[in-house]
Amino acid sequence: DRRKWLDIEIRKRGLKNCLLLPLQPVEDMCYSFASADLAMVTLGTTASELSLPSKTFNFMSAGLPLLCIAAADSELNKLVTKYNNGRCFAPNKLDHIVSFINNLAHDADLHEQYKANSLKASLDFTPRNAEIIAELLCGSLVNN
């Protein structure tokens, strides 16, 4: 819903390294992910206390480093910290965000580490893992 605003900002700032594509079909998303160097997940401060976007797990399964913008006590920050697959910043930390992007762009080893950590982390969030947890929860509810 912020696409129009983003388009205006890109044009206003004369950015030549940004390309906004139209909404992509689900079957083509793998190509978008494969072409990315970094995935961005943003949440408002209130929302970040209540949710964890599903796209986060898709990005991890594509082996993408994560740049997250969310509250420090958010589940998103906890996830990124646990798996060391990117960084999470408060929205007002623009200098830190820019520094993180520049570090990734110039440190191939760090970029590869975050990529590998994302891919490894994604193995903890498979459909089968969700089934096992549901079975354990339902089994414990039935047995209690």
C-alpha positions as CSV (number, residue, x, y, z in Angstrom):
1,D,0.0,0.0,0.0
2,R,3.0,2.3,0.1
3,R,4.0,1.6,-3.5
4,K,2.8,5.0,-4.8
5,W,4.8,6.8,-2.0
6,L,7.9,4.7,-2.8
7,D,7.6,5.5,-6.5
8,I,7.4,9.2,-5.8
9,E,10.4,9.0,-3.4
10,I,12.5,7.2,-6.0
11,R,11.7,9.8,-8.7
12,K,12.1,12.7,-6.3
13,R,15.6,11.6,-5.2
14,G,16.6,10.7,-8.7
15,L,17.6,7.1,-7.7
16,K,18.9,5.1,-10.7
17,N,19.5,1.9,-8.8
18,C,15.8,1.2,-7.9
19,L,13.3,-0.6,-10.0
20,L,9.7,-1.1,-9.0
21,L,8.1,-4.0,-10.8
22,P,4.4,-4.7,-11.0
23,L,3.0,-7.3,-8.7
24,Q,4.5,-10.6,-9.7
25,P,2.6,-13.9,-10.2
26,V,3.4,-16.4,-7.4
27,E,4.9,-18.8,-9.8
28,D,7.5,-16.2,-10.8
29,M,8.5,-15.2,-7.3
30,C,11.5,-17.6,-7.2
31,Y,13.1,-15.5,-10.0
32,S,12.7,-12.3,-8.0
33,F,14.2,-13.9,-5.0
34,A,17.1,-15.4,-6.9
35,S,18.0,-12.0,-8.3
36,A,18.0,-10.3,-5.0
37,D,21.1,-9.6,-2.8
38,L,19.1,-8.6,0.2
39,A,15.5,-9.0,1.4
40,M,13.7,-6.3,3.4
41,V,11.0,-6.9,5.9
42,T,9.4,-3.8,7.5
43,L,6.8,-3.6,10.2
44,G,5.4,-0.6,12.1
45,T,6.3,-0.5,15.8
46,T,2.9,-1.7,16.9
47,A,2.6,-4.4,14.2
48,S,6.1,-5.7,15.0
49,E,5.0,-6.6,18.5
50,L,2.1,-8.7,17.1
51,S,3.2,-10.4,13.9
52,L,5.9,-12.0,12.0
53,P,5.4,-11.7,8.2
54,S,5.3,-15.0,6.3
55,K,7.5,-13.5,3.6
56,T,10.3,-13.6,6.1
57,F,10.3,-17.4,5.8
58,N,10.1,-17.3,2.0
59,F,13.2,-15.0,2.0
60,M,15.1,-17.3,4.3
61,S,14.3,-20.4,2.2
62,A,15.7,-18.5,-0.8
63,G,18.9,-17.9,1.2
64,L,18.6,-14.2,1.4
65,P,20.1,-12.0,4.1
66,L,17.5,-10.0,5.9
67,L,17.3,-6.3,6.5
68,C,14.5,-5.8,9.0
69,I,12.9,-2.7,10.3
70,A,10.9,-3.3,13.4
71,A,10.9,-2.7,17.2
72,A,13.8,-4.0,19.2
73,D,11.5,-6.3,21.2
74,S,9.8,-7.8,18.1
75,E,9.7,-11.4,17.2
76,L,11.3,-10.4,13.9
77,N,14.4,-9.0,15.7
78,K,14.5,-12.2,17.9
79,L,14.5,-14.4,14.8
80,V,17.2,-12.5,13.0
81,T,19.3,-12.4,16.2
82,K,18.9,-16.1,16.8
83,Y,19.9,-17.2,13.3
84,N,22.4,-14.4,12.6
85,N,21.0,-14.0,9.1
86,G,20.8,-10.3,8.9
87,R,20.0,-7.3,11.1
88,C,17.0,-5.6,12.5
89,F,16.8,-1.8,13.0
90,A,14.4,0.7,14.5
91,P,12.9,2.9,11.8
92,N,14.8,6.0,13.0
93,K,18.2,4.4,12.6
94,L,18.7,5.3,9.0
95,D,22.5,5.8,9.3
96,H,22.8,2.3,10.8
97,I,20.7,0.8,8.0
98,V,22.8,2.5,5.3
99,S,26.0,1.3,7.0
100,F,24.6,-2.3,7.1
101,I,23.8,-2.2,3.4
102,N,27.2,-0.8,2.5
103,N,28.9,-3.4,4.7
104,L,27.1,-6.2,2.9
105,A,27.9,-4.7,-0.5
106,H,31.6,-4.6,0.3
107,D,32.1,-7.7,2.4
108,A,31.4,-10.8,0.3
109,D,32.2,-13.1,3.2
110,L,29.7,-11.5,5.5
111,H,27.1,-11.6,2.7
112,E,27.7,-15.3,2.2
113,Q,27.5,-16.0,5.9
114,Y,24.1,-14.3,6.2
115,K,22.9,-16.2,3.1
116,A,24.0,-19.5,4.4
117,N,22.5,-18.7,7.8
118,S,19.2,-17.8,6.3
119,L,19.1,-21.0,4.3
120,K,20.0,-23.1,7.3
121,A,17.4,-21.3,9.4
122,S,14.7,-22.0,6.9
123,L,15.1,-25.7,7.7
124,D,13.5,-25.1,11.1
125,F,10.4,-23.8,9.4
126,T,9.2,-26.5,7.0
127,P,5.6,-27.6,6.6
128,R,6.6,-30.9,8.2
129,N,8.0,-29.1,11.3
130,A,4.7,-27.3,11.6
131,E,2.8,-30.7,11.4
132,I,5.0,-32.2,14.1
133,I,4.4,-29.2,16.4
134,A,0.6,-29.4,15.8
135,E,0.7,-33.1,16.5
136,L,2.6,-32.6,19.7
137,L,0.3,-29.8,20.8
138,C,-2.9,-31.7,19.9
139,G,-1.5,-34.9,21.5
140,S,-0.7,-33.1,24.7
141,L,-4.1,-31.4,24.8
142,V,-5.8,-34.8,24.2
143,N,-3.7,-36.5,26.8
144,N,-4.2,-33.9,29.5
